[in-house]
């Protein structure tokens, strides 16, 4: 009998147990993993991917022409443990006929929960309040001390009314939000109907919203969308939240807007770069809450993501339909 030729799979990080187990059960694959929770160095990625038939990567892995060249002609499938794909050189991948799997839908609820948490944490000044308890600043009840902004009777603007944007609106509605606005490539009347959300231009959304949540994809059109002009149009009492991608925001302009009191506060789950250097000016501001990109960080969601990423990879290697394929 001829020996069975195993397909080589390279995994760029330790992944949650369910996905890891799915790959281990694949008798037709030989799996190699970068055994660390930290990002794989580029040289190690080039070495690991050489000759691989399948690559399972994370959003912090930049799969560009150099990595694809290092992989060689065997590479048939790239499966990313993310819904975003801006870390993949899609034009180059398409040229080579490589299939791509990703993990939409499964992280929608967790990310929306985090967006609402971040919005409430920021607008009600919770990090400042916690710090005052710890440092002795809490001396008595004071009528105006640590006052923030509430959602009741407010206008909320959502940049990008996709799956996550809708899930955020759905969770905010019971707080008594009076009006939802949204902006994007085009109106989405069917999706907007649930919230009676109004489609407006980006400048209108900036000017009219009490709270702005950015939930769009990173594209050439959205890169740097939230810049000096955007922040200048916002109300002085407005709160800005970004859970999409760091590059949608011009962080220098955001710093100036926050430091000058042009806007009230900002909450960010994504930055440029990631991780944000500890000496970054934004980290000096009390009215800026920054989280380390934990939108999908629940045990259930990360396990589900890893399982979907593994199943995408295996289906692609076997020439079968992927559960979630990005059509290039």
GIPEMO-V130481 format. One record per residue. N is the residue number from 1. RES is the residue in one small letter. SS is DSSP state (H for helix, E for strand, L for the rest). PSI is psi in degrees with one decimal (999 if undefined). Layout:
BEGIN
n=N res=RES ss=SS psi=PSI
n=N res=RES ss=SS psi=PSI
END
This chain:
BEGIN
n=1 res=x ss=L psi=141.2
n=2 res=x ss=L psi=137.9
n=3 res=x ss=L psi=143.9
n=4 res=x ss=L psi=127.6
n=5 res=x ss=L psi=118.6
n=6 res=x ss=L psi=144.6
n=7 res=x ss=E psi=131.1
n=8 res=x ss=E psi=129.9
n=9 res=x ss=E psi=132.7
n=10 res=x ss=E psi=130.2
n=11 res=x ss=E psi=128.3
n=12 res=x ss=L psi=0.1
n=13 res=x ss=L psi=163.1
n=14 res=x ss=L psi=131.6
n=15 res=x ss=L psi=163.2
n=16 res=x ss=L psi=157.5
n=17 res=x ss=H psi=-36.2
n=18 res=x ss=H psi=-41.6
n=19 res=x ss=H psi=-40.3
n=20 res=x ss=H psi=-41.5
n=21 res=x ss=H psi=-37.7
n=22 res=x ss=H psi=-40.6
n=23 res=x ss=H psi=-39.4
n=24 res=x ss=H psi=-29.6
n=25 res=x ss=L psi=-11.9
n=26 res=x ss=L psi=102.8
n=27 res=x ss=L psi=-17.7
n=28 res=x ss=L psi=8.7
n=29 res=x ss=E psi=146.7
n=30 res=x ss=E psi=113.0
n=31 res=x ss=E psi=128.9
n=32 res=x ss=E psi=137.0
n=33 res=x ss=E psi=139.0
n=34 res=x ss=L psi=109.6
n=35 res=x ss=L psi=71.6
n=36 res=x ss=L psi=156.5
n=37 res=x ss=L psi=-8.0
n=38 res=x ss=L psi=155.2
n=39 res=x ss=L psi=144.0
n=40 res=x ss=L psi=132.3
n=41 res=x ss=L psi=150.3
n=42 res=x ss=H psi=-42.0
n=43 res=x ss=H psi=-40.6
n=44 res=x ss=H psi=-35.6
n=45 res=x ss=H psi=-42.7
n=46 res=x ss=H psi=-41.5
n=47 res=x ss=H psi=-46.4
n=48 res=x ss=H psi=-35.2
n=49 res=x ss=H psi=-12.9
n=50 res=x ss=L psi=121.4
n=51 res=x ss=L psi=2.1
n=52 res=x ss=L psi=145.5
n=53 res=x ss=L psi=-29.1
n=54 res=x ss=E psi=144.7
n=55 res=x ss=E psi=126.0
n=56 res=x ss=E psi=116.2
n=57 res=x ss=E psi=174.8
n=58 res=x ss=L psi=170.4
n=59 res=x ss=L psi=-15.4
n=60 res=x ss=L psi=-3.1
n=61 res=x ss=L psi=116.2
n=62 res=x ss=L psi=104.3
n=63 res=x ss=E psi=93.1
n=64 res=x ss=L psi=-170.8
n=65 res=x ss=H psi=-38.2
n=66 res=x ss=H psi=-44.2
n=67 res=x ss=H psi=-40.6
n=68 res=x ss=H psi=-39.2
n=69 res=x ss=H psi=-40.4
n=70 res=x ss=H psi=-34.1
n=71 res=x ss=H psi=-43.7
n=72 res=x ss=L psi=-172.3
n=73 res=x ss=L psi=-15.0
n=74 res=x ss=L psi=-26.2
n=75 res=x ss=L psi=118.7
n=76 res=x ss=L psi=-26.7
n=77 res=x ss=E psi=136.7
n=78 res=x ss=E psi=124.1
n=79 res=x ss=E psi=121.5
n=80 res=x ss=E psi=136.6
n=81 res=x ss=L psi=62.1
n=82 res=x ss=L psi=162.2
n=83 res=x ss=L psi=-30.7
n=84 res=x ss=L psi=146.4
n=85 res=x ss=L psi=18.9
n=86 res=x ss=L psi=-6.3
n=87 res=x ss=L psi=-2.9
n=88 res=x ss=E psi=136.1
n=89 res=x ss=L psi=81.3
n=90 res=x ss=H psi=-36.9
n=91 res=x ss=H psi=-44.6
n=92 res=x ss=H psi=-39.1
n=93 res=x ss=H psi=-43.6
n=94 res=x ss=H psi=-41.9
n=95 res=x ss=H psi=-34.5
n=96 res=x ss=L psi=-0.1
n=97 res=x ss=L psi=26.6
n=98 res=x ss=L psi=133.7
n=99 res=x ss=E psi=149.9
n=100 res=x ss=E psi=129.6
n=101 res=x ss=E psi=148.0
n=102 res=x ss=L psi=-177.2
n=103 res=x ss=L psi=63.9
n=104 res=x ss=L psi=172.9
n=105 res=x ss=L psi=-49.8
n=106 res=x ss=L psi=-20.7
n=107 res=x ss=L psi=4.8
n=108 res=x ss=H psi=-51.5
n=109 res=x ss=H psi=-45.4
n=110 res=x ss=H psi=-41.4
n=111 res=x ss=H psi=-38.8
n=112 res=x ss=H psi=-40.8
n=113 res=x ss=H psi=-43.5
n=114 res=x ss=H psi=-39.5
n=115 res=x ss=H psi=-44.4
n=116 res=x ss=H psi=-42.0
n=117 res=x ss=H psi=-45.3
n=118 res=x ss=H psi=-40.4
n=119 res=x ss=H psi=-48.3
n=120 res=x ss=H psi=-41.2
n=121 res=x ss=H psi=-39.9
n=122 res=x ss=H psi=-48.9
n=123 res=x ss=H psi=-25.8
n=124 res=x ss=L psi=8.0
n=125 res=x ss=L psi=41.2
n=126 res=x ss=H psi=-43.6
n=127 res=x ss=H psi=-39.5
n=128 res=x ss=H psi=-42.7
n=129 res=x ss=H psi=-44.2
n=130 res=x ss=H psi=-42.9
n=131 res=x ss=H psi=-38.4
n=132 res=x ss=H psi=-36.3
n=133 res=x ss=H psi=-42.4
n=134 res=x ss=H psi=-33.7
n=135 res=x ss=H psi=6.1
n=136 res=x ss=L psi=8.3
n=137 res=x ss=L psi=-16.8
n=138 res=x ss=L psi=97.9
n=139 res=x ss=L psi=-34.5
n=140 res=x ss=L psi=175.3
n=141 res=x ss=L psi=130.0
n=142 res=x ss=L psi=134.2
n=143 res=x ss=L psi=-35.4
n=144 res=x ss=L psi=1.6
n=145 res=x ss=L psi=131.2
n=146 res=x ss=L psi=30.7
n=147 res=x ss=L psi=138.0
n=148 res=x ss=L psi=-148.7
n=149 res=x ss=L psi=138.7
n=150 res=x ss=L psi=161.1
n=151 res=x ss=L psi=-22.7
n=152 res=x ss=L psi=129.5
n=153 res=x ss=L psi=22.6
n=154 res=x ss=L psi=169.9
n=155 res=x ss=E psi=124.2
n=156 res=x ss=E psi=128.0
n=157 res=x ss=E psi=129.9
n=158 res=x ss=E psi=120.8
n=159 res=x ss=E psi=101.3
n=160 res=x ss=L psi=92.4
n=161 res=x ss=L psi=54.6
n=162 res=x ss=L psi=-157.0
n=163 res=x ss=H psi=-48.3
n=164 res=x ss=H psi=-41.1
n=165 res=x ss=H psi=-42.3
n=166 res=x ss=H psi=-41.2
n=167 res=x ss=H psi=-33.1
n=168 res=x ss=H psi=-47.0
n=169 res=x ss=H psi=-40.4
n=170 res=x ss=H psi=-37.8
n=171 res=x ss=H psi=-28.1
n=172 res=x ss=H psi=-27.0
n=173 res=x ss=H psi=-43.8
n=174 res=x ss=L psi=-12.0
n=175 res=x ss=L psi=-1.7
n=176 res=x ss=L psi=22.9
n=177 res=x ss=L psi=131.3
n=178 res=x ss=L psi=-33.4
n=179 res=x ss=E psi=133.8
n=180 res=x ss=E psi=134.3
n=181 res=x ss=E psi=154.4
n=182 res=x ss=E psi=157.2
n=183 res=x ss=E psi=158.5
n=184 res=x ss=L psi=-167.4
n=185 res=x ss=L psi=-34.8
n=186 res=x ss=L psi=160.0
n=187 res=x ss=L psi=148.5
n=188 res=x ss=L psi=72.3
n=189 res=x ss=H psi=-37.2
n=190 res=x ss=H psi=-46.0
n=191 res=x ss=H psi=-36.3
n=192 res=x ss=H psi=-23.0
n=193 res=x ss=H psi=-36.2
n=194 res=x ss=H psi=-29.5
n=195 res=x ss=H psi=5.2
n=196 res=x ss=L psi=39.2
n=197 res=x ss=L psi=140.4
n=198 res=x ss=E psi=132.5
n=199 res=x ss=E psi=124.0
n=200 res=x ss=L psi=169.7
n=201 res=x ss=L psi=161.5
n=202 res=x ss=H psi=-44.6
n=203 res=x ss=H psi=-37.8
n=204 res=x ss=H psi=-43.3
n=205 res=x ss=H psi=-44.2
n=206 res=x ss=H psi=-41.9
n=207 res=x ss=H psi=-32.4
n=208 res=x ss=H psi=-15.2
n=209 res=x ss=L psi=142.1
n=210 res=x ss=L psi=-30.6
n=211 res=x ss=E psi=135.7
n=212 res=x ss=E psi=128.0
n=213 res=x ss=E psi=122.1
n=214 res=x ss=E psi=119.0
n=215 res=x ss=L psi=27.3
n=216 res=x ss=L psi=168.2
n=217 res=x ss=L psi=155.9
n=218 res=x ss=L psi=117.2
n=219 res=x ss=L psi=170.1
n=220 res=x ss=L psi=-32.6
n=221 res=x ss=L psi=-29.1
n=222 res=x ss=L psi=-10.1
n=223 res=x ss=L psi=124.6
n=224 res=x ss=L psi=16.6
n=225 res=x ss=L psi=-41.8
n=226 res=x ss=E psi=92.2
n=227 res=x ss=L psi=-165.5
n=228 res=x ss=H psi=-46.7
n=229 res=x ss=H psi=-42.9
n=230 res=x ss=H psi=-50.1
n=231 res=x ss=H psi=-32.0
n=232 res=x ss=H psi=-27.3
n=233 res=x ss=H psi=-20.1
n=234 res=x ss=L psi=155.5
n=235 res=x ss=L psi=151.8
n=236 res=x ss=L psi=-22.2
n=237 res=x ss=L psi=3.6
n=238 res=x ss=L psi=151.0
n=239 res=x ss=E psi=133.9
n=240 res=x ss=E psi=131.5
n=241 res=x ss=E psi=134.0
n=242 res=x ss=E psi=119.4
n=243 res=x ss=L psi=17.2
n=244 res=x ss=L psi=-89.8
n=245 res=x ss=L psi=146.6
n=246 res=x ss=H psi=-37.1
n=247 res=x ss=H psi=-7.8
n=248 res=x ss=H psi=-21.1
n=249 res=x ss=E psi=135.3
n=250 res=x ss=L psi=103.8
n=251 res=x ss=H psi=-29.8
n=252 res=x ss=H psi=-42.4
n=253 res=x ss=H psi=-37.2
n=254 res=x ss=H psi=-43.2
n=255 res=x ss=H psi=-47.9
n=256 res=x ss=H psi=-41.3
n=257 res=x ss=H psi=-39.1
n=258 res=x ss=H psi=-44.3
n=259 res=x ss=H psi=-31.6
n=260 res=x ss=L psi=-5.8
n=261 res=x ss=L psi=14.7
n=262 res=x ss=L psi=-35.3
n=263 res=x ss=L psi=161.8
n=264 res=x ss=L psi=-46.5
n=265 res=x ss=E psi=165.4
n=266 res=x ss=E psi=145.0
n=267 res=x ss=E psi=127.4
n=268 res=x ss=E psi=128.0
n=269 res=x ss=L psi=-6.0
n=270 res=x ss=L psi=144.6
n=271 res=x ss=L psi=172.6
n=272 res=x ss=L psi=118.6
n=273 res=x ss=L psi=-178.3
n=274 res=x ss=L psi=123.9
n=275 res=x ss=L psi=155.3
n=276 res=x ss=L psi=131.8
n=277 res=x ss=L psi=141.9
n=278 res=x ss=L psi=-15.2
n=279 res=x ss=L psi=14.4
n=280 res=x ss=L psi=138.7
n=281 res=x ss=H psi=-34.2
n=282 res=x ss=H psi=-29.6
n=283 res=x ss=H psi=-6.7
n=284 res=x ss=H psi=-7.6
n=285 res=x ss=L psi=131.7
n=286 res=x ss=L psi=-26.7
n=287 res=x ss=L psi=23.4
n=288 res=x ss=E psi=118.2
n=289 res=x ss=E psi=123.5
n=290 res=x ss=E psi=128.0
n=291 res=x ss=L psi=157.0
n=292 res=x ss=L psi=54.0
n=293 res=x ss=L psi=65.1
n=294 res=x ss=L psi=23.3
n=295 res=x ss=L psi=-42.2
n=296 res=x ss=L psi=14.4
n=297 res=x ss=L psi=68.9
n=298 res=x ss=L psi=153.3
n=299 res=x ss=H psi=-45.3
n=300 res=x ss=H psi=-46.1
n=301 res=x ss=H psi=-45.5
n=302 res=x ss=H psi=-36.6
n=303 res=x ss=H psi=-43.7
n=304 res=x ss=H psi=-41.6
n=305 res=x ss=H psi=-43.9
n=306 res=x ss=H psi=-36.6
n=307 res=x ss=H psi=-43.6
n=308 res=x ss=H psi=-42.4
n=309 res=x ss=H psi=-41.4
n=310 res=x ss=H psi=-44.1
n=311 res=x ss=H psi=-36.2
n=312 res=x ss=H psi=-46.6
n=313 res=x ss=H psi=-49.2
n=314 res=x ss=H psi=-40.1
n=315 res=x ss=H psi=-42.8
n=316 res=x ss=H psi=-40.7
n=317 res=x ss=H psi=-33.0
n=318 res=x ss=L psi=4.4
n=319 res=x ss=L psi=24.1
n=320 res=x ss=L psi=164.7
n=321 res=x ss=L psi=133.8
n=322 res=x ss=L psi=146.8
n=323 res=x ss=L psi=-37.8
n=324 res=x ss=L psi=93.0
n=325 res=x ss=E psi=134.9
n=326 res=x ss=E psi=116.2
n=327 res=x ss=L psi=116.4
n=328 res=x ss=L psi=999
END
